[in-house]
């Protein structure tokens, strides 16, 4: 068992009023109709494509649940972190349809 404290990259502070916020406040889920989501196509090494959904506001659990349903419907792998969902392959049209059917009204394709 380790007694180390995660300081989030902080090494030293000269501020006498500095307080370490160990328990961040939980992020409240924004309504589906108020979410502003953008769907991007990004190309990585070797020309591999991935569909990226940016702009999700909510808890990590709801982000993971949404990512899981999208990945299952697209039959592809991917990840979800920091409000961004990445799905392997070009699935922009399918993801757009899935999100609008799920109740996200402000969803658009972005980028080139």
C-alpha positions in Angstrom: 0.0 0.0 0.0 1.3 3.4 -0.9 1.1 6.6 1.1 1.7 8.9 -1.9 -0.7 11.7 -2.6 -1.6 12.5 -6.2 -1.1 16.2 -6.6 -2.1 16.3 -10.2 1.3 17.3 -11.4 1.9 20.0 -8.7 5.4 19.9 -7.4 5.7 23.1 -5.3 3.5 26.1 -4.5 4.6 29.4 -3.0 1.0 30.5 -2.4 0.3 30.6 1.4 -3.4 30.1 0.9 -3.0 27.0 -1.4 -5.4 24.2 -0.5 -5.2 20.9 -2.2 -8.6 19.8 -3.6 -8.4 16.1 -3.2 -12.1 15.4 -4.0 -13.2 17.1 -7.2 -16.9 17.8 -7.4 -18.8 15.3 -9.5 -19.8 16.6 -12.9 -23.6 16.8 -13.4 -24.9 15.3 -16.6 -26.2 17.9 -19.1 -29.5 17.1 -20.8 -29.3 15.3 -24.1 -31.1 18.1 -25.9 -28.6 20.6 -24.6 -25.4 18.7 -25.5 -23.4 20.1 -28.4 -21.6 17.2 -30.0 -19.3 17.3 -33.0 -18.2 14.3 -35.1 -14.7 14.4 -36.6 -12.7 12.1 -38.8 -9.1 11.9 -37.8 -6.3 10.0 -39.5 -3.5 8.6 -37.6 -0.3 6.6 -38.4 -0.4 4.8 -41.7 -3.6 6.5 -42.7 -5.8 4.7 -40.2 -9.0 6.5 -39.6 -11.0 7.1 -36.4 -14.3 8.7 -35.7 -14.0 11.2 -32.8 -17.0 12.6 -30.9 -16.2 15.8 -29.0 -18.1 18.0 -26.6 -19.8 15.5 -24.2 -20.5 17.1 -20.8 -21.3 14.6 -18.1 -19.9 12.1 -15.7 -17.3 9.5 -16.7 -19.8 6.7 -16.1 -22.4 8.2 -18.6 -19.6 8.9 -21.1 -18.4 5.3 -20.8 -22.0 4.0 -21.2 -22.6 6.2 -24.4 -19.2 5.1 -25.8 -20.0 1.4 -25.2 -23.3 1.6 -27.0 -21.8 3.5 -30.0 -18.9 1.0 -30.2 -21.3 -1.9 -30.0 -23.5 -0.5 -32.8 -20.6 0.2 -35.0 -18.9 -3.1 -34.2 -15.6 -1.4 -33.6 -13.1 -0.7 -30.8 -12.3 2.6 -29.3 -12.0 4.6 -26.1 -13.7 7.3 -24.0 -11.9 9.9 -21.9 -12.2 13.6 -21.0 -15.5 14.2 -22.9 -14.1 12.6 -26.1 -15.2 9.3 -27.6 -12.9 7.7 -30.2 -14.2 4.9 -32.4 -11.9 3.0 -34.7 -12.8 3.4 -38.4 -14.9 5.9 -40.4 -18.4 5.6 -38.8 -19.5 9.3 -39.0 -22.9 8.7 -40.7 -23.8 5.8 -38.4 -22.8 7.7 -35.3 -24.7 10.8 -36.4 -27.8 8.6 -36.8 -27.3 6.8 -33.5 -26.9 10.0 -31.5 -29.9 11.7 -33.1 -32.1 8.7 -32.4 -30.8 8.6 -28.8 -32.1 12.2 -28.2 -29.1 14.3 -28.9 -30.5 17.1 -31.0 -27.4 19.3 -31.5 -25.1 16.8 -33.3 -23.2 17.7 -36.5 -20.3 16.5 -38.6 -17.4 18.8 -38.3 -14.0 19.1 -39.9 -13.1 18.3 -43.5 
